[in-house]
């Protein structure tokens, strides 16, 4: 703690849990429609097969993935 005070390091951000209570209903009212309409886009980085879980985890930890990492373990 002394290191932070002595070097005047500051940290700013927010915890999503504090915002969740305030915006949860509005999020689920608005965002699914925006995704359906194509106005809000998202990315998935997929790996196929249960044997790829370890590799997928490492990609997430090292920043090697692009978007949300999904491991597809079955075709259905």
N, C-alpha and C positions, 0 to 999 in steps of 0.2 A: 504494500500500500504506500509506503514511503517513496518508492520509486515513481509512482504515478504522481504524487503530490510534488515531489522534488523536480521532476521533469515537465510538469504542467501538461500531462497527457489528458486529453478529454475524450469522452466516448458519448456519442449521441445515437439515438435510435428509438425503437418502440418495440413493445412486446405485443404480438398479434392477439394474445389472449385478452388484453384489455380492450382492444378494438372489436373483437368478435361479438361481445355482448351488445355493443352499440349498433353494429352493421350486419349482423347475421341474417335477419329477415330481409333486409333490402338486397343483400347479396344474392340470396336464392330467388328473389323475385325478379331481378334484372339480368344477372349474368347468364343463366341458361338460355334465355331468349337471344342474347347477343351472340352466343356461340352458334345456335341454330341458324341465325340469320347470316352468319359468316362475318359479322362485324368485329368479333373478338376471336383471334386465332391463337392456337397453342401448338406446341411441338411435342412429339413423343420420339424418344430415341429407343428403339426396340432391339432386344436381344432375344434369340429363340432357343429354347431348351433349358431344362433345369441345370444342366452342366455348365451353363454360362453365368450362373448367379455370382460366383466369385469374381469373375472378370467384370461383370456389370457393376458390382459393388466398388471395385477398384477404380473403374472409370468415373463413378460419381465422386469418389473421394479425391481424385486427382484432377477433376475438371475436364475429363476426356469425353463427357457426354454433351449432348446438345438438346436442351429441353428436358422434359420429364423422362426419367429412365424407367422402362417397363420391361420385365422379363416375361415373355410368353412361354408358359410351360405346357400348353395344350392348344390344339387347333380350334376348339370350341369356345 
